[in-house]
Amino acid sequence: MGKIEVSGIRVRAFHGCLPEEAIIGGEYIVDVLIDSDFSKASQTDELIDTIDYCVVFQIVKAEMAIRSKLIEHVAQRIVSSLRNKYPNAKSFSVKVIKLVPPMNGAVDAVAVIIEG
């Protein structure tokens, strides 16, 4: 068993409940952690036998490009897409961080973590 982590995926997206967020967008960071069995890959040294982190990046980019009001919703979509691509993985954890959210005060970021 083992884990693969793809962290700090930076994207500009248009999530949020406010109408302005659909127009001006915001900056997001996504972290993905996947728990899987890497014993075959460690023996074969073949990309096909592991989790391809380039594919993980592409899935995150694709799901982040679909507007959602809630980052919980987009995080769950990422988990579901990863599960569809890598059904043999044991578990997934996706953290979506919204930088400088529109609030009545100074807040660096808000985040959700969805596991599945």
LORO-439254 format. One record per residue: residue number from 1; residue in three letters; x, y, z of N, C-alpha, C in turn. Coordinates in nm, 3 decimals. Atoms other than C-alpha are relative to their C-alpha. Layout:
residues N
<n NUM&res ala&nu X&nv Y&nw Z&cau X&cav Y&caw Z&cu X&cv Y&cw Z>
...
//
This chain:
residues 116
<n 1&res met&nu 0.085&nv -0.118&nw 0.000&cau 0.000&cav 0.000&caw 0.000&cu 0.089&cv 0.123&cw 0.000>
<n 2&res gly&nu -0.072&nv -0.126&nw 0.001&cau 0.102&cav 0.361&caw -0.037&cu -0.094&cv 0.114&cw -0.033>
<n 3&res lys&nu 0.080&nv -0.119&nw 0.030&cau -0.016&cav 0.710&caw -0.109&cu 0.073&cv 0.081&cw -0.107>
<n 4&res ile&nu -0.055&nv -0.096&nw 0.094&cau 0.034&cav 0.951&caw -0.394&cu -0.070&cv 0.133&cw 0.029>
<n 5&res glu&nu 0.053&nv -0.133&nw -0.031&cau -0.010&cav 1.321&caw -0.330&cu 0.037&cv 0.095&cw -0.113>
<n 6&res val&nu -0.021&nv -0.107&nw 0.097&cau -0.054&cav 1.592&caw -0.590&cu -0.051&cv 0.125&cw 0.070>
<n 7&res ser&nu 0.042&nv -0.115&nw -0.080&cau -0.055&cav 1.918&caw -0.401&cu 0.037&cv 0.131&cw -0.067>
<n 8&res gly&nu -0.026&nv -0.134&nw 0.051&cau -0.069&cav 2.284&caw -0.485&cu -0.042&cv 0.021&cw -0.144>
<n 9&res ile&nu 0.052&nv -0.022&nw 0.135&cau -0.267&cav 2.255&caw -0.808&cu -0.071&cv 0.136&cw 0.000>
<n 10&res arg&nu 0.053&nv -0.136&nw 0.001&cau -0.337&cav 2.621&caw -0.882&cu -0.086&cv 0.022&cw -0.124>
<n 11&res val&nu 0.092&nv -0.027&nw 0.111&cau -0.637&cav 2.717&caw -1.093&cu -0.079&cv 0.127&cw 0.027>
<n 12&res arg&nu 0.095&nv -0.112&nw -0.008&cau -0.851&cav 3.019&caw -1.164&cu -0.135&cv -0.059&cw -0.036>
<n 13&res ala&nu 0.132&nv 0.058&nw 0.023&cau -1.218&cav 2.928&caw -1.140&cu -0.107&cv 0.100&cw 0.042>
<n 14&res phe&nu 0.111&nv -0.094&nw -0.017&cau -1.561&cav 3.087&caw -1.107&cu -0.107&cv -0.055&cw 0.093>
<n 15&res his&nu 0.091&nv 0.057&nw -0.098&cau -1.716&cav 2.916&caw -0.805&cu -0.043&cv 0.107&cw 0.099>
<n 16&res gly&nu 0.047&nv -0.090&nw -0.104&cau -1.926&cav 3.096&caw -0.548&cu -0.148&cv 0.030&cw -0.013>
<n 17&res cys&nu 0.143&nv -0.031&nw -0.004&cau -2.276&cav 3.200&caw -0.447&cu -0.031&cv 0.141&cw -0.050>
<n 18&res leu&nu 0.022&nv -0.138&nw 0.043&cau -2.230&cav 3.565&caw -0.538&cu 0.006&cv 0.011&cw -0.153>
<n 19&res pro&nu 0.000&nv -0.015&nw 0.146&cau -2.313&cav 3.670&caw -0.897&cu 0.135&cv 0.052&cw -0.053>
<n 20&res glu&nu -0.128&nv -0.056&nw 0.044&cau -1.984&cav 3.864&caw -0.916&cu 0.106&cv -0.109&cw -0.016>
<n 21&res glu&nu -0.099&nv 0.107&nw 0.007&cau -1.787&cav 3.544&caw -0.857&cu -0.005&cv -0.075&cw -0.133>
<n 22&res ala&nu 0.013&nv 0.064&nw 0.131&cau -1.923&cav 3.402&caw -1.182&cu 0.064&cv 0.084&cw -0.109>
<n 23&res ile&nu -0.057&nv -0.091&nw 0.100&cau -1.782&cav 3.705&caw -1.363&cu 0.150&cv 0.018&cw 0.020>
<n 24&res ile&nu -0.141&nv -0.033&nw -0.024&cau -1.452&cav 3.787&caw -1.194&cu 0.084&cv -0.121&cw 0.040>
<n 25&res gly&nu -0.072&nv 0.120&nw -0.039&cau -1.359&cav 3.442&caw -1.064&cu 0.090&cv 0.021&cw 0.120>
<n 26&res gly&nu -0.091&nv -0.004&nw -0.113&cau -1.101&cav 3.366&caw -0.802&cu 0.109&cv -0.105&cw -0.014>
<n 27&res glu&nu -0.113&nv 0.093&nw 0.002&cau -0.785&cav 3.174&caw -0.726&cu -0.025&cv -0.114&cw 0.099>
<n 28&res tyr&nu 0.022&nv 0.121&nw -0.078&cau -0.797&cav 2.820&caw -0.591&cu 0.126&cv -0.086&cw 0.000>
<n 29&res ile&nu -0.104&nv 0.101&nw -0.008&cau -0.551&cav 2.557&caw -0.476&cu -0.067&cv -0.132&cw 0.035>
<n 30&res val&nu 0.059&nv 0.132&nw -0.024&cau -0.639&cav 2.188&caw -0.486&cu 0.112&cv -0.098&cw 0.035>
<n 31&res asp&nu -0.091&nv 0.106&nw -0.041&cau -0.459&cav 1.908&caw -0.302&cu -0.073&cv -0.133&cw -0.009>
<n 32&res val&nu 0.059&nv 0.133&nw 0.017&cau -0.524&cav 1.542&caw -0.382&cu 0.091&cv -0.103&cw 0.064>
<n 33&res leu&nu -0.072&nv 0.111&nw -0.061&cau -0.421&cav 1.239&caw -0.177&cu -0.074&cv -0.128&cw -0.033>
<n 34&res ile&nu 0.061&nv 0.126&nw 0.040&cau -0.484&cav 0.889&caw -0.309&cu 0.074&cv -0.115&cw 0.067>
<n 35&res asp&nu -0.054&nv 0.118&nw -0.067&cau -0.431&cav 0.571&caw -0.107&cu -0.024&cv -0.119&cw -0.092>
<n 36&res ser&nu 0.014&nv 0.110&nw 0.095&cau -0.362&cav 0.274&caw -0.333&cu 0.111&cv -0.103&cw 0.020>
<n 37&res asp&nu -0.101&nv 0.105&nw -0.004&cau -0.160&cav -0.043&caw -0.381&cu 0.099&cv 0.024&cw -0.114>
<n 38&res phe&nu -0.103&nv -0.029&nw 0.099&cau 0.165&cav 0.043&caw -0.558&cu 0.100&cv -0.115&cw -0.017>
<n 39&res ser&nu -0.095&nv 0.112&nw 0.005&cau 0.326&cav -0.302&caw -0.527&cu 0.031&cv -0.042&cw -0.144>
<n 40&res lys&nu -0.025&nv 0.039&nw 0.139&cau 0.282&cav -0.386&caw -0.897&cu 0.089&cv 0.104&cw -0.068>
<n 41&res ala&nu -0.080&nv -0.106&nw 0.063&cau 0.421&cav -0.049&caw -1.011&cu 0.144&cv -0.002&cw 0.051>
<n 42&res ser&nu -0.136&nv 0.003&nw -0.054&cau 0.718&cav -0.086&caw -0.779&cu 0.082&cv -0.115&cw -0.059>
<n 43&res gln&nu -0.069&nv 0.113&nw 0.063&cau 0.800&cav -0.415&caw -0.953&cu 0.021&cv 0.022&cw -0.150>
<n 44&res thr&nu -0.005&nv -0.011&nw 0.146&cau 0.723&cav -0.329&caw -1.317&cu 0.065&cv 0.128&cw -0.049>
<n 45&res asp&nu -0.053&nv -0.131&nw 0.040&cau 0.839&cav 0.036&caw -1.324&cu -0.077&cv 0.056&cw -0.121>
<n 46&res glu&nu 0.084&nv -0.044&nw 0.112&cau 0.548&cav 0.105&caw -1.563&cu -0.109&cv 0.094&cw 0.050>
<n 47&res leu&nu 0.100&nv -0.100&nw -0.035&cau 0.320&cav 0.409&caw -1.550&cu -0.141&cv -0.057&cw 0.003>
<n 48&res ile&nu 0.134&nv 0.060&nw 0.008&cau 0.017&cav 0.199&caw -1.641&cu -0.039&cv -0.069&cw 0.131>
<n 49&res asp&nu 0.025&nv 0.075&nw -0.122&cau 0.051&cav 0.019&caw -1.306&cu -0.012&cv 0.088&cw 0.124>
<n 50&res thr&nu 0.007&nv -0.092&nw -0.114&cau 0.019&cav 0.329&caw -1.088&cu -0.104&cv 0.108&cw -0.027>
<n 51&res ile&nu 0.085&nv -0.117&nw 0.017&cau -0.176&cav 0.650&caw -1.044&cu 0.083&cv 0.104&cw -0.076>
<n 52&res asp&nu -0.071&nv -0.099&nw 0.081&cau -0.068&cav 0.893&caw -1.317&cu -0.036&cv 0.139&cw 0.051>
<n 53&res tyr&nu 0.031&nv -0.130&nw -0.057&cau -0.038&cav 1.232&caw -1.148&cu -0.031&cv 0.104&cw -0.105>
<n 54&res cys&nu 0.041&nv -0.092&nw 0.107&cau -0.070&cav 1.406&caw -1.486&cu -0.150&cv -0.014&cw -0.027>
<n 55&res val&nu 0.144&nv 0.023&nw 0.015&cau -0.414&cav 1.246&caw -1.518&cu -0.076&cv 0.063&cw 0.117>
<n 56&res val&nu 0.062&nv -0.063&nw -0.118&cau -0.498&cav 1.358&caw -1.163&cu -0.011&cv 0.151&cw -0.024>
<n 57&res phe&nu 0.000&nv -0.143&nw 0.029&cau -0.401&cav 1.714&caw -1.263&cu -0.107&cv 0.036&cw -0.102>
<n 58&res gln&nu 0.099&nv -0.027&nw 0.104&cau -0.619&cav 1.699&caw -1.576&cu -0.143&cv -0.013&cw 0.052>
<n 59&res ile&nu 0.133&nv 0.017&nw -0.059&cau -0.920&cav 1.570&caw -1.380&cu -0.034&cv 0.121&cw 0.087>
<n 60&res val&nu 0.024&nv -0.117&nw -0.085&cau -0.884&cav 1.852&caw -1.126&cu -0.029&cv 0.122&cw -0.086>
<n 61&res lys&nu 0.022&nv -0.116&nw 0.088&cau -0.854&cav 2.114&caw -1.402&cu -0.138&cv -0.006&cw -0.065>
<n 62&res ala&nu 0.129&nv 0.014&nw 0.068&cau -1.159&cav 1.978&caw -1.585&cu -0.116&cv 0.026&cw 0.094>
<n 63&res glu&nu 0.110&nv -0.019&nw -0.094&cau -1.381&cav 1.966&caw -1.277&cu -0.004&cv 0.144&cw 0.055>
<n 64&res met&nu -0.004&nv -0.138&nw -0.048&cau -1.266&cav 2.307&caw -1.154&cu -0.052&cv 0.098&cw -0.104>
<n 65&res ala&nu 0.049&nv -0.086&nw 0.108&cau -1.365&cav 2.452&caw -1.493&cu -0.153&cv 0.005&cw -0.006>
<n 66&res ile&nu 0.147&nv 0.003&nw -0.003&cau -1.731&cav 2.361&caw -1.427&cu -0.046&cv 0.078&cw 0.122>
<n 67&res arg&nu 0.041&nv -0.089&nw -0.108&cau -1.889&cav 2.637&caw -1.221&cu -0.091&cv -0.071&cw 0.101>
<n 68&res ser&nu 0.084&nv 0.046&nw -0.111&cau -2.037&cav 2.545&caw -0.882&cu -0.019&cv 0.117&cw 0.096>
<n 69&res lys&nu 0.019&nv -0.101&nw -0.104&cau -2.186&cav 2.763&caw -0.613&cu 0.087&cv -0.034&cw 0.121>
<n 70&res leu&nu -0.071&nv 0.043&nw -0.120&cau -2.016&cav 2.557&caw -0.342&cu 0.126&cv -0.078&cw -0.034>
<n 71&res ile&nu -0.122&nv 0.077&nw 0.023&cau -1.660&cav 2.429&caw -0.324&cu -0.017&cv -0.144&cw 0.048>
<n 72&res glu&nu 0.031&nv 0.137&nw -0.041&cau -1.803&cav 2.123&caw -0.146&cu -0.045&cv -0.082&cw -0.122>
<n 73&res his&nu 0.053&nv 0.067&nw 0.118&cau -1.979&cav 2.037&caw -0.471&cu 0.111&cv -0.034&cw -0.098>
<n 74&res val&nu -0.109&nv 0.025&nw 0.094&cau -1.672&cav 2.072&caw -0.690&cu 0.098&cv -0.103&cw 0.056>
<n 75&res ala&nu -0.090&nv 0.098&nw -0.063&cau -1.458&cav 1.875&caw -0.441&cu -0.058&cv -0.141&cw -0.013>
<n 76&res gln&nu 0.063&nv 0.132&nw 0.014&cau -1.709&cav 1.588&caw -0.449&cu 0.006&cv -0.048&cw -0.145>
<n 77&res arg&nu -0.013&nv 0.038&nw 0.142&cau -1.707&cav 1.592&caw -0.830&cu 0.140&cv -0.050&cw -0.032>
<n 78&res ile&nu -0.138&nv 0.044&nw 0.022&cau -1.328&cav 1.563&caw -0.826&cu 0.020&cv -0.141&cw 0.056>
<n 79&res val&nu -0.011&nv 0.134&nw -0.060&cau -1.345&cav 1.266&caw -0.587&cu -0.070&cv -0.103&cw -0.088>
<n 80&res ser&nu 0.076&nv 0.094&nw 0.083&cau -1.610&cav 1.100&caw -0.805&cu 0.072&cv -0.029&cw -0.131>
<n 81&res ser&nu -0.073&nv 0.020&nw 0.125&cau -1.409&cav 1.152&caw -1.124&cu 0.126&cv -0.083&cw 0.021>
<n 82&res leu&nu -0.119&nv 0.080&nw -0.032&cau -1.094&cav 1.015&caw -0.961&cu -0.038&cv -0.145&cw 0.026>
<n 83&res arg&nu 0.047&nv 0.136&nw -0.029&cau -1.290&cav 0.714&caw -0.834&cu -0.035&cv -0.073&cw -0.130>
<n 84&res asn&nu 0.034&nv 0.062&nw 0.129&cau -1.422&cav 0.650&caw -1.186&cu 0.125&cv -0.038&cw -0.078>
<n 85&res lys&nu -0.123&nv 0.026&nw 0.073&cau -1.071&cav 0.669&caw -1.332&cu 0.084&cv -0.109&cw 0.066>
<n 86&res tyr&nu -0.084&nv 0.094&nw -0.076&cau -0.900&cav 0.467&caw -1.057&cu -0.086&cv -0.078&cw 0.101>
<n 87&res pro&nu 0.092&nv 0.071&nw -0.089&cau -1.164&cav 0.228&caw -0.917&cu 0.068&cv -0.092&cw 0.101>
<n 88&res asn&nu -0.069&nv 0.091&nw -0.091&cau -0.903&cav 0.006&caw -0.750&cu 0.072&cv 0.072&cw 0.114>
<n 89&res ala&nu -0.062&nv -0.075&nw -0.109&cau -0.764&cav 0.284&caw -0.532&cu -0.083&cv -0.016&cw 0.127>
<n 90&res lys&nu 0.068&nv 0.024&nw -0.128&cau -0.848&cav 0.244&caw -0.163&cu -0.082&cv 0.121&cw 0.045>
<n 91&res ser&nu 0.073&nv -0.118&nw -0.044&cau -0.944&cav 0.603&caw -0.082&cu 0.059&cv 0.125&cw -0.066>
<n 92&res phe&nu -0.036&nv -0.127&nw 0.059&cau -0.930&cav 0.961&caw -0.203&cu -0.028&cv 0.111&cw 0.101>
<n 93&res ser&nu 0.024&nv -0.120&nw -0.079&cau -0.898&cav 1.292&caw -0.024&cu 0.030&cv 0.121&cw -0.089>
<n 94&res val&nu -0.015&nv -0.120&nw 0.083&cau -0.950&cav 1.622&caw -0.206&cu -0.026&cv 0.122&cw 0.086>
<n 95&res lys&nu 0.012&nv -0.126&nw -0.072&cau -0.891&cav 1.961&caw -0.047&cu -0.007&cv 0.113&cw -0.102>
<n 96&res val&nu 0.015&nv -0.117&nw 0.087&cau -1.020&cav 2.267&caw -0.233&cu 0.010&cv 0.124&cw 0.088>
<n 97&res ile&nu -0.027&nv -0.123&nw -0.075&cau -0.885&cav 2.597&caw -0.102&cu -0.038&cv 0.119&cw -0.086>
<n 98&res lys&nu 0.040&nv -0.123&nw 0.069&cau -1.048&cav 2.923&caw -0.203&cu 0.078&cv 0.115&cw 0.063>
<n 99&res leu&nu -0.084&nv -0.109&nw -0.051&cau -0.799&cav 3.207&caw -0.168&cu -0.077&cv 0.131&cw 0.003>
<n 100&res val&nu 0.059&nv -0.133&nw -0.019&cau -0.915&cav 3.548&caw -0.044&cu -0.149&cv 0.000&cw -0.034>
<n 101&res pro&nu 0.144&nv 0.006&nw 0.028&cau -1.287&cav 3.466&caw -0.030&cu -0.067&cv 0.134&cw 0.031>
<n 102&res pro&nu 0.070&nv -0.125&nw -0.025&cau -1.532&cav 3.756&caw -0.047&cu -0.078&cv -0.008&cw 0.132>
<n 103&res met&nu 0.063&nv 0.000&nw -0.132&cau -1.619&cav 3.811&caw 0.318&cu 0.011&cv 0.141&cw 0.057>
<n 104&res asn&nu -0.006&nv -0.130&nw -0.067&cau -1.676&cav 4.106&caw 0.546&cu 0.115&cv 0.004&cw 0.099>
<n 105&res gly&nu -0.117&nv 0.000&nw -0.085&cau -1.324&cav 4.087&caw 0.682&cu 0.118&cv -0.061&cw -0.073>
<n 106&res ala&nu -0.124&nv 0.052&nw 0.060&cau -0.967&cav 3.987&caw 0.609&cu 0.014&cv -0.149&cw 0.029>
<n 107&res val&nu -0.013&nv 0.145&nw -0.012&cau -0.952&cav 3.611&caw 0.547&cu 0.091&cv -0.047&cw -0.113>
<n 108&res asp&nu -0.093&nv 0.049&nw 0.103&cau -0.663&cav 3.443&caw 0.366&cu -0.063&cv -0.105&cw -0.090>
<n 109&res ala&nu 0.053&nv 0.111&nw 0.079&cau -0.852&cav 3.132&caw 0.258&cu -0.107&cv -0.075&cw 0.079>
<n 110&res val&nu 0.091&nv 0.099&nw -0.057&cau -1.134&cav 2.888&caw 0.321&cu 0.023&cv -0.130&cw -0.076>
<n 111&res ala&nu -0.026&nv 0.128&nw 0.065&cau -1.115&cav 2.517&caw 0.242&cu -0.102&cv -0.104&cw 0.044>
<n 112&res val&nu 0.077&nv 0.120&nw -0.034&cau -1.315&cav 2.197&caw 0.232&cu 0.085&cv -0.121&cw -0.036>
<n 113&res ile&nu -0.066&nv 0.127&nw 0.028&cau -1.185&cav 1.843&caw 0.242&cu -0.109&cv -0.106&cw -0.014>
<n 114&res ile&nu 0.096&nv 0.107&nw 0.025&cau -1.391&cav 1.564&caw 0.089&cu 0.081&cv -0.129&cw -0.013>
<n 115&res glu&nu -0.067&nv 0.129&nw 0.006&cau -1.287&cav 1.203&caw 0.141&cu -0.097&cv -0.104&cw -0.051>
<n 116&res gly&nu 0.089&nv 0.103&nw 0.052&cau -1.419&cav 0.903&caw -0.033&cu 0.079&cv -0.116&cw -0.057>
//
